[in-house]
Amino acid sequence: MIEEILINAGPRRHRIALVQGGRLVELYLAERGGRLPERIILGRVKTVQSDLDAAFIDIGEGREGLLPARDAAVKRGTPIGRAVQEGQSLLVQVRREAEGEKGAKLSARPRLAGRALVLLPQGQDITLSGRIPDDKQRDRLLAAAKYIQKSNGGGLILRSAAVVTDDAGLEREADELWRRWQAIQAAAGSARPPMLLDAGDAPLSVILREHSGPSLRRIRVDDAALAADLRRLWGGWGDDIPAIELHGESQPLFREHDLEDQIETALAHQVTLPSGGRIIIEHTQALTAIDVDSARHDGAGDQARLARESNTQAAREIARQLRLREIGGRVVIDFIPMQGQGQVAALLQKLQGWLSDDPGQVRLGRMSEMGLVELTRRRRQPALALRLGEVCSLCQGSGLRPSARAVADNLLDRILREADAAKGRPLAVRAAPAVVADLGGGDGDILAGLARDRGCRVQLTADGKLTLEEFEVTTLK
């Protein structure tokens, strides 16, 4: 379970790190002014593809979104051709953002999430989170949900946070979500597609809502204004909230907690294990292959014990890397061969336990006769590598390199640190042309804002001799 949330508020984006046991578990990048998750749009059906059992929807965002048949009709199993028609106006919700050449993934069964419950306006079922084990609590929440449903209808999902919410609080939250849904319906009645009807919740609010719980001890922020906003946000959530602390140390928040190195490792081809072994991660179009490699040794010692220890360490790290890198789809793991079904069963049981906290709905299979373990995982956002980098054209897609946006954001972080240390003296900055262009040039709003807010003038120069990842920052006298 998540113990800390660390938030780095940059000029253009927030980096939100979920930390457990001092190690990075997930990283979110929230662009300021960017599109919000789970927004609801009145779209128009452009084409119906029976062979894909899906439809493409114009949502007014450049690329058309994909609506699978299973998410297109109230009754599951309805073919796409009977669920929607070309030219039809259709209310859809973005479930996953566009990635690469793929458009956003959509659903025609919208859901509105609160802290304690989720409203399914077109549903009928009542579902309780599997993380509510207490039978008395489940009975109480089920009775409260049935009472709420009589007033408004629709389906309800009661989350783990419902345990610490009284019946009156659940009813208030359900009423708020229903009023929001009624406003969406009213807006849809007079809108012409494509039209945004509901922008969704701010990414930071969604992340805090999804990961709040008894294990969350504190939230650390490196921006005073954002810390104040969080205190106001959490103020309406009762007494069961973590401490919100402002990071005031001279060392940057992410560096103090060794997160920058952990982020860099999450983009690497291989990860070293404490035993000296490693896991090697390879991505293909069809699946992700993970190979477990034991430490080199001279043949001395207990090889069975070494295999057991390496596999155990690998299983724990694989569970973390799947979530951190946001690896989705089919994953095949090649563990080091072990003797005895008991050892294999014990390993898979441990792996299942480490995967149980993953919100990606992991399904773990058995070990095959060839010693391979297969699992599937639902990806909830673009892979971390694609959020931080771009496909390298030089190696024809076999590798990744940082994008101009990622390098520019790193440069901005460096400029902010140097500006604080320079105490009003100007800075001279040289970077690759693509990075300078991403920052808006030397006269752009970003650098003008730095001069206004921090009293630091920045001379930004594009240098074609620098590679994309190189930049220089110098304090002038």
Legacy VTK file of the C-alpha trace (Angstrom):
# vtk DataFile Version 3.0
C-alpha trace
ASCII
DATASET POLYDATA
POINTS 477 float
0.000 0.000 0.000
1.140 3.553 -0.746
2.833 5.233 2.235
3.916 8.595 0.783
3.021 10.846 -2.123
5.714 13.290 -3.235
4.751 16.127 -5.581
7.214 18.199 -7.586
5.425 21.287 -8.948
7.253 22.385 -12.089
6.493 25.389 -14.283
4.618 23.253 -16.833
3.735 20.033 -15.085
3.414 18.307 -11.751
5.362 15.104 -11.157
3.512 12.950 -8.646
5.426 10.025 -7.155
3.774 7.215 -5.205
6.264 5.748 -2.737
6.149 2.543 -0.744
8.963 1.457 1.546
11.102 4.306 0.242
10.860 3.049 -3.353
9.038 4.574 -6.298
5.947 2.558 -7.236
4.180 4.838 -9.720
4.926 8.145 -11.421
2.263 10.461 -12.822
2.918 13.479 -15.047
0.159 16.090 -14.927
0.554 18.797 -17.561
-0.746 22.184 -16.457
-3.665 23.111 -18.675
-3.717 19.653 -20.251
-6.738 17.467 -20.869
-8.212 15.943 -17.759
-8.806 12.216 -17.272
-12.257 10.647 -17.629
-13.712 13.666 -19.413
-17.147 13.197 -20.992
-17.753 14.240 -24.602
-20.712 14.281 -26.962
-19.116 12.641 -29.984
-20.239 11.512 -33.408
-19.860 7.997 -34.775
-17.625 8.262 -37.854
-17.205 4.627 -38.866
-18.386 1.243 -37.633
-15.834 -1.565 -38.100
-17.599 -4.909 -37.790
-14.345 -6.813 -38.307
-12.875 -5.051 -35.249
-16.212 -5.097 -33.420
-15.564 -1.441 -32.635
-16.440 2.061 -33.812
-14.366 5.180 -34.347
-15.779 8.316 -32.737
-15.031 11.947 -33.580
-14.395 13.569 -30.197
-12.924 16.821 -31.509
-9.343 16.075 -30.483
-7.663 15.481 -33.833
-7.555 11.702 -33.748
-10.753 9.698 -33.524
-11.321 7.644 -30.390
-11.892 3.885 -30.354
-15.124 2.516 -28.883
-15.044 -1.312 -28.476
-18.376 -3.126 -28.672
-18.064 -4.294 -25.073
-18.106 -0.646 -23.970
-20.670 0.578 -26.511
-23.964 -0.905 -25.313
-25.706 -1.234 -21.992
-26.165 -4.965 -22.638
-22.821 -6.717 -23.006
-22.382 -9.014 -26.009
-24.251 -6.719 -28.402
-22.381 -6.492 -31.754
-21.061 -3.050 -32.614
-23.340 -2.783 -35.664
-26.419 -3.068 -33.440
-25.036 -0.870 -30.667
-24.237 2.269 -32.713
-24.844 3.674 -36.196
-22.644 5.887 -38.373
-23.501 9.562 -37.979
-25.108 9.009 -34.576
-24.457 11.461 -31.734
-23.106 9.540 -28.780
-22.100 10.462 -25.248
-18.730 8.872 -24.470
-16.115 9.014 -21.722
-12.354 8.852 -22.247
-11.020 5.841 -20.380
-7.453 5.941 -21.687
-5.597 8.718 -23.452
-4.299 8.506 -27.011
-0.970 6.750 -27.255
1.389 6.703 -30.224
-0.698 6.217 -33.351
-3.703 4.971 -31.369
-6.533 7.298 -30.473
-8.148 7.550 -27.064
-10.042 4.524 -25.768
-13.688 5.362 -25.077
-16.704 3.992 -23.269
-20.383 4.754 -23.805
-21.063 3.690 -20.218
-19.796 6.695 -18.248
-18.915 6.556 -14.589
-18.528 9.397 -12.120
-16.116 8.724 -9.276
-16.112 10.193 -5.799
-13.901 9.403 -2.853
-16.173 6.801 -1.279
-18.292 5.606 -4.184
-18.590 5.492 -7.960
-21.855 6.259 -9.747
-22.786 4.221 -12.825
-25.737 6.206 -14.216
-26.679 3.522 -16.739
-26.098 0.589 -14.393
-28.171 -1.247 -11.818
-25.751 -3.352 -9.788
-24.257 -2.587 -6.380
-20.635 -3.672 -5.983
-18.443 -3.487 -2.885
-14.666 -3.219 -3.057
-12.867 -6.477 -2.411
-10.642 -4.527 -0.003
-13.497 -4.342 2.502
-13.111 -7.701 4.287
-15.200 -7.008 7.414
-18.655 -8.629 7.094
-20.375 -6.092 9.370
-19.020 -3.204 7.343
-20.086 -4.862 4.122
-23.605 -5.381 5.453
-23.807 -1.727 6.540
-22.540 -0.414 3.220
-24.811 -2.685 1.199
-27.854 -1.460 3.141
-26.768 2.177 2.684
-26.232 1.648 -1.061
-29.691 0.099 -1.492
-31.247 3.084 0.273
-29.315 5.526 -1.941
-30.285 3.582 -5.041
-33.998 3.879 -4.230
-33.707 7.670 -4.366
-31.649 8.088 -7.525
-31.330 4.751 -9.294
-28.233 3.737 -11.234
-25.456 1.406 -10.217
-23.000 2.011 -7.394
-19.492 0.856 -6.557
-18.517 1.362 -2.926
-14.792 1.904 -2.540
-12.588 1.075 0.434
-12.848 4.712 1.594
-16.557 4.083 2.209
-15.596 2.219 5.395
-14.631 5.499 7.096
-17.615 7.393 5.652
-20.921 7.421 7.542
-24.250 6.814 5.807
-25.054 10.521 5.613
-21.707 11.194 3.949
-22.336 8.460 1.393
-25.741 9.919 0.604
-24.311 13.434 0.172
-21.611 12.188 -2.189
-24.137 10.209 -4.242
-26.394 13.276 -4.513
-23.460 15.401 -5.705
-22.568 12.859 -8.371
-26.191 12.646 -9.546
-26.442 16.429 -9.840
-23.266 16.353 -11.919
-24.738 13.668 -14.169
-27.965 15.650 -14.617
-25.927 18.709 -15.643
-24.090 16.579 -18.227
-27.373 15.310 -19.659
-28.798 18.827 -19.822
-25.699 20.074 -21.660
-25.885 17.150 -24.106
-29.472 18.064 -25.022
-28.440 21.351 -26.633
-24.887 20.503 -27.796
-23.663 19.795 -31.306
-21.016 17.080 -31.531
-18.163 16.975 -30.981
-18.516 18.891 -27.724
-16.871 18.568 -24.315
-19.614 18.205 -21.706
-17.640 17.523 -18.528
-13.921 18.234 -18.229
-13.390 15.595 -15.539
-11.526 15.977 -12.276
-8.061 17.508 -11.984
-5.375 14.790 -12.248
-4.004 15.562 -8.804
-7.457 15.198 -7.240
-7.950 11.881 -9.030
-4.593 10.519 -7.880
-5.153 11.502 -4.266
-8.670 10.108 -4.327
-7.531 6.807 -5.855
-4.631 6.285 -3.482
-5.875 7.677 -0.192
-6.137 5.088 2.539
-4.998 4.189 6.047
-1.462 3.382 4.848
-0.900 6.868 3.357
1.083 8.715 6.042
1.984 11.977 4.391
2.039 14.083 1.241
5.129 16.217 0.627
4.976 19.152 -1.793
7.695 21.550 -2.910
5.302 24.433 -3.674
3.560 26.469 -0.940
0.527 27.429 -3.059
-0.079 23.822 -4.089
0.276 22.645 -0.479
-2.398 25.179 0.541
-4.687 23.943 -2.258
-4.268 20.353 -1.076
-5.149 21.280 2.490
-8.342 22.906 1.235
-9.126 19.876 -0.918
-8.608 17.395 1.891
-10.391 19.621 4.385
-13.754 18.367 3.157
-12.768 14.734 3.527
-13.001 14.477 7.304
-10.325 13.678 9.874
-8.905 10.569 8.229
-6.329 12.398 6.109
-2.529 12.236 5.895
-0.173 15.015 6.916
0.499 17.551 4.151
4.045 18.881 4.444
5.856 21.617 2.547
9.331 20.594 1.440
11.668 23.422 2.377
15.080 21.779 2.100
17.819 23.126 -0.158
18.072 19.822 -2.024
15.255 19.196 -4.552
12.469 16.944 -3.269
12.927 14.137 -5.785
16.709 14.077 -5.407
16.495 13.964 -1.627
14.405 10.805 -1.902
16.566 9.275 -4.678
13.645 9.358 -7.104
15.540 10.800 -10.070
17.807 7.732 -10.167
14.824 5.413 -9.743
13.053 7.090 -12.667
16.149 6.663 -14.814
16.350 2.981 -13.845
12.714 2.527 -14.842
13.681 3.353 -18.428
16.623 0.961 -18.506
16.719 -2.318 -20.400
17.719 -4.266 -17.292
17.371 -3.960 -13.511
19.976 -5.257 -11.059
18.842 -7.430 -8.129
20.367 -7.372 -4.618
21.831 -10.839 -5.184
23.825 -9.555 -8.144
21.418 -11.074 -10.650
19.209 -9.065 -12.963
15.953 -8.976 -14.839
15.989 -8.107 -18.529
12.851 -6.520 -20.004
12.124 -6.738 -23.733
9.058 -5.242 -25.442
7.570 -6.612 -28.666
4.350 -5.869 -30.535
2.641 -8.935 -29.073
3.986 -9.158 -25.529
6.580 -8.122 -22.967
9.251 -10.735 -22.199
11.083 -10.674 -18.863
14.138 -12.874 -18.367
15.556 -13.572 -14.902
19.332 -13.961 -14.898
21.218 -15.182 -11.826
24.428 -13.654 -10.517
27.705 -14.836 -12.005
29.558 -17.202 -9.771
32.403 -19.693 -9.907
30.230 -22.736 -9.352
30.758 -22.840 -5.604
27.876 -22.644 -3.190
24.319 -23.884 -3.245
22.985 -23.288 -6.760
19.457 -24.296 -5.738
19.488 -21.662 -2.994
20.882 -19.069 -5.409
18.097 -19.810 -7.906
15.461 -19.580 -5.169
16.805 -16.273 -3.836
17.245 -14.743 -7.303
13.746 -15.762 -8.376
12.208 -14.375 -5.183
14.002 -11.059 -5.568
13.069 -10.978 -9.245
9.399 -11.680 -8.547
9.202 -8.760 -6.122
10.995 -6.407 -8.519
8.890 -7.540 -11.490
5.700 -6.709 -9.596
7.087 -3.217 -8.962
8.361 -2.689 -12.503
5.062 -3.688 -14.113
3.297 -0.947 -12.197
6.064 1.644 -12.408
6.656 1.253 -16.134
2.904 0.840 -16.774
3.434 -2.382 -18.708
0.165 -3.711 -20.065
-1.116 -6.628 -22.106
0.532 -10.041 -22.117
3.727 -10.581 -20.102
5.857 -13.746 -20.153
8.446 -14.316 -17.393
11.302 -16.777 -17.724
12.403 -17.585 -14.163
15.562 -19.515 -13.287
14.721 -23.252 -13.244
13.968 -24.634 -9.770
13.583 -28.159 -8.469
10.290 -29.293 -6.987
6.694 -28.205 -7.383
6.690 -26.894 -3.830
9.305 -24.253 -4.638
7.444 -23.202 -7.784
4.140 -22.929 -5.904
5.776 -20.878 -3.159
7.300 -18.502 -5.722
3.989 -17.982 -7.527
2.205 -17.406 -4.223
4.690 -14.678 -3.310
4.395 -13.116 -6.760
0.595 -13.105 -6.467
0.862 -11.357 -3.108
3.133 -8.626 -4.483
0.786 -8.150 -7.436
-2.309 -7.854 -5.243
-1.826 -4.113 -4.621
-1.523 -3.354 -8.338
-4.631 -1.470 -9.567
-3.923 -2.806 -13.072
-6.032 -5.946 -12.489
-3.273 -8.498 -12.998
-4.228 -12.078 -13.859
-1.462 -14.551 -13.081
-1.224 -17.949 -14.745
0.628 -21.101 -13.799
4.188 -22.013 -14.656
4.381 -23.988 -17.904
6.394 -27.151 -18.497
9.054 -24.944 -20.064
9.363 -22.886 -16.879
7.514 -19.827 -18.233
4.951 -17.816 -16.266
2.349 -15.808 -18.158
0.247 -12.932 -16.833
-1.922 -10.183 -18.231
-2.229 -6.625 -16.924
-4.560 -3.771 -17.804
-2.659 -0.577 -18.551
-4.318 2.553 -17.155
-2.182 5.203 -18.861
0.535 5.346 -21.536
3.739 3.482 -20.721
6.231 5.479 -18.650
8.851 5.279 -21.413
6.479 6.972 -23.875
5.541 9.651 -21.348
9.198 10.491 -20.735
10.712 9.696 -24.131
10.099 9.067 -27.796
10.909 6.319 -30.289
14.495 6.625 -31.526
14.493 6.973 -35.311
18.176 6.041 -35.536
17.513 2.513 -34.285
14.233 2.214 -36.224
12.034 1.874 -33.172
14.115 -0.631 -31.221
14.926 1.890 -28.511
13.830 5.112 -26.850
15.447 8.425 -26.140
14.250 11.381 -24.058
11.858 13.665 -25.910
12.523 17.392 -26.370
9.700 18.032 -23.887
11.300 15.803 -21.234
14.724 17.426 -21.688
13.140 20.881 -21.583
11.399 20.064 -18.325
14.678 18.808 -16.839
16.336 22.018 -17.996
13.588 24.068 -16.354
14.192 22.263 -13.064
17.897 23.077 -13.351
17.179 26.732 -14.170
14.927 27.038 -11.120
17.637 25.666 -8.824
20.293 27.920 -10.347
17.966 30.943 -10.149
17.494 30.427 -6.412
21.253 30.180 -5.911
22.064 33.128 -8.234
20.112 35.601 -6.043
19.039 37.861 -8.888
22.058 37.452 -11.173
21.236 36.540 -14.805
21.723 33.065 -16.214
23.129 32.073 -19.597
21.581 28.862 -20.938
22.594 26.910 -24.048
20.543 23.964 -25.318
19.691 22.059 -28.474
17.385 23.924 -30.901
14.491 21.511 -30.340
14.679 22.050 -26.575
14.823 25.844 -26.980
11.809 25.689 -29.300
9.871 23.604 -26.793
10.507 26.279 -24.155
9.067 28.907 -26.460
12.389 30.550 -27.288
14.241 33.233 -25.396
11.258 35.603 -25.402
8.627 33.024 -24.485
6.129 33.196 -21.628
8.001 30.645 -19.512
11.241 32.606 -19.240
9.348 35.878 -18.947
7.495 34.353 -15.994
10.783 33.398 -14.345
12.049 36.954 -14.689
8.817 38.296 -13.253
8.316 35.823 -10.410
11.911 35.142 -9.370
13.727 38.237 -10.570
16.076 36.145 -12.673
16.744 36.998 -16.307
17.623 34.035 -18.544
19.550 34.342 -21.793
18.498 31.267 -23.758
20.556 30.309 -26.821
19.993 27.487 -29.313
23.237 25.629 -30.048
23.138 23.166 -32.936
26.366 21.544 -31.756
24.680 20.181 -28.616
22.861 16.861 -28.691
19.230 16.794 -27.631
20.109 15.745 -24.074
22.925 18.278 -23.536
22.509 21.739 -22.053
24.610 24.262 -20.133
23.557 26.713 -17.418
25.993 29.453 -16.320
25.518 32.200 -13.734
26.667 35.593 -15.055
28.287 38.278 -12.958
LINES 1 478
477 0 1 2 3 4 5 6 7 8 9 10 11 12 13 14 15 16 17 18 19 20 21 22 23 24 25 26 27 28 29 30 31 32 33 34 35 36 37 38 39 40 41 42 43 44 45 46 47 48 49 50 51 52 53 54 55 56 57 58 59 60 61 62 63 64 65 66 67 68 69 70 71 72 73 74 75 76 77 78 79 80 81 82 83 84 85 86 87 88 89 90 91 92 93 94 95 96 97 98 99 100 101 102 103 104 105 106 107 108 109 110 111 112 113 114 115 116 117 118 119 120 121 122 123 124 125 126 127 128 129 130 131 132 133 134 135 136 137 138 139 140 141 142 143 144 145 146 147 148 149 150 151 152 153 154 155 156 157 158 159 160 161 162 163 164 165 166 167 168 169 170 171 172 173 174 175 176 177 178 179 180 181 182 183 184 185 186 187 188 189 190 191 192 193 194 195 196 197 198 199 200 201 202 203 204 205 206 207 208 209 210 211 212 213 214 215 216 217 218 219 220 221 222 223 224 225 226 227 228 229 230 231 232 233 234 235 236 237 238 239 240 241 242 243 244 245 246 247 248 249 250 251 252 253 254 255 256 257 258 259 260 261 262 263 264 265 266 267 268 269 270 271 272 273 274 275 276 277 278 279 280 281 282 283 284 285 286 287 288 289 290 291 292 293 294 295 296 297 298 299 300 301 302 303 304 305 306 307 308 309 310 311 312 313 314 315 316 317 318 319 320 321 322 323 324 325 326 327 328 329 330 331 332 333 334 335 336 337 338 339 340 341 342 343 344 345 346 347 348 349 350 351 352 353 354 355 356 357 358 359 360 361 362 363 364 365 366 367 368 369 370 371 372 373 374 375 376 377 378 379 380 381 382 383 384 385 386 387 388 389 390 391 392 393 394 395 396 397 398 399 400 401 402 403 404 405 406 407 408 409 410 411 412 413 414 415 416 417 418 419 420 421 422 423 424 425 426 427 428 429 430 431 432 433 434 435 436 437 438 439 440 441 442 443 444 445 446 447 448 449 450 451 452 453 454 455 456 457 458 459 460 461 462 463 464 465 466 467 468 469 470 471 472 473 474 475 476
